[in-house]
């Protein structure tokens, strides 16, 4: 493995992960994920973020340092923008190779260095406005961007090259398959990365959307030529593209998202599924973009991504023991946890001897600021009248969603 030069004196020394493991032990990564670390060489040498010992990542990092003639013992600073172990898991072992290096992190990060790795000496906390001169024209400035997505997160900015290292902000799932930069891939690949960045955002960052907007504002005065996040592409041709993408994602929590409907359904014996067909036909009659998921068959990671960008949601599930169908309860719980607010929502489902699912559904979603279409419940199998009503309510929801303007546009650099 060789380091990749990003710009004058700055190198990528990360790793691409292809694994059946789940990211954070939860989220599938069938297209892999990159863990990006960086090296800056002035008169002094700094490494920004690390890796964890996952799929030989630690070995690759050492090989990449060697490829540009850098020995760990010559590293002067280890800068930790974020203490989550995917970026710091190798800290204890790596620090054994560069014991004199000073660890620099945010002030809130200092106690986490001790908690996770036992270091107290030679650990320095910095905050917005603090700087570090590496010599030879290389200078770093630090900015607190708390809760993107841990409270201690900060960003590092190299002034001479106008390179921003924002850690998890502006990141994405998806390994870097033979390329590193945004101008090295096709538009088809960009569309794939857009889906993976949406899924990453909905799974990891979504609940902290207000802090994302604050971070974008806090960094807005910087002249930025390159954005080098901790996961995903390095943006050197059009960094505004990923910033605008994140800005759109963040606004979805506080306003209706895109004119799209996500349908989530589950059925025990097929009666709810019969109604599903009529509801989908009603939506289709209005020509609204629709994505359909079945629980528990489809992983919640993909459901959340679609939910996040959709202005409309449909829930189809039966009553189960006076409550919601359990897989749907789990899915709804994740939506509540991730704060997928401001949706136009319709729920339908069958029941046997009594209802009860709607009551629990209402209780779980009461703080989500959802605009509800009247639900449709039916005992046993749906009648022809029930099916006609399902069609009508699907169409009614679609008409409401069609009123919402399209927001998601890819930023095009005109400079």
Secondary structure, 3 states (H helix, E strand, C coil): CCCEEEECCEEECCEEECCCCEECCCEECCCCEEECCEEEECCCEEEECCCCCCCCHHHHHHHHHHHCCCCHHHCCEEEECCCCHHHHCCHHHHHHHCCCCEEEEEHHHHHHHHHHHCCCCCEEEECCCCEEEEECCEEEEEEECCCCCCCCCEEEEECCCCEEECCCCCCCCECCCCCCEHHHCCHHHHHHHHHHHHHHHHHHHHHHHHHHHHHHHHCCCCCCCEEECCCCCEECCCHHHHHHHHHHHHHCCCCCCEEEEEEEECCCCCHHHHHHHHHHHHHHCCCCEEEEEECCCCCHHHHHHHHHHEEEEEEECCEECCEECHHHHHHHHHHHHCCCCCCEEEEEEEECCCCCHHHHHHHHHCCCCCEECCCEEEECCCCHHHHHHHHHHHHHHHHHHHCCCCCCCCCCCCC
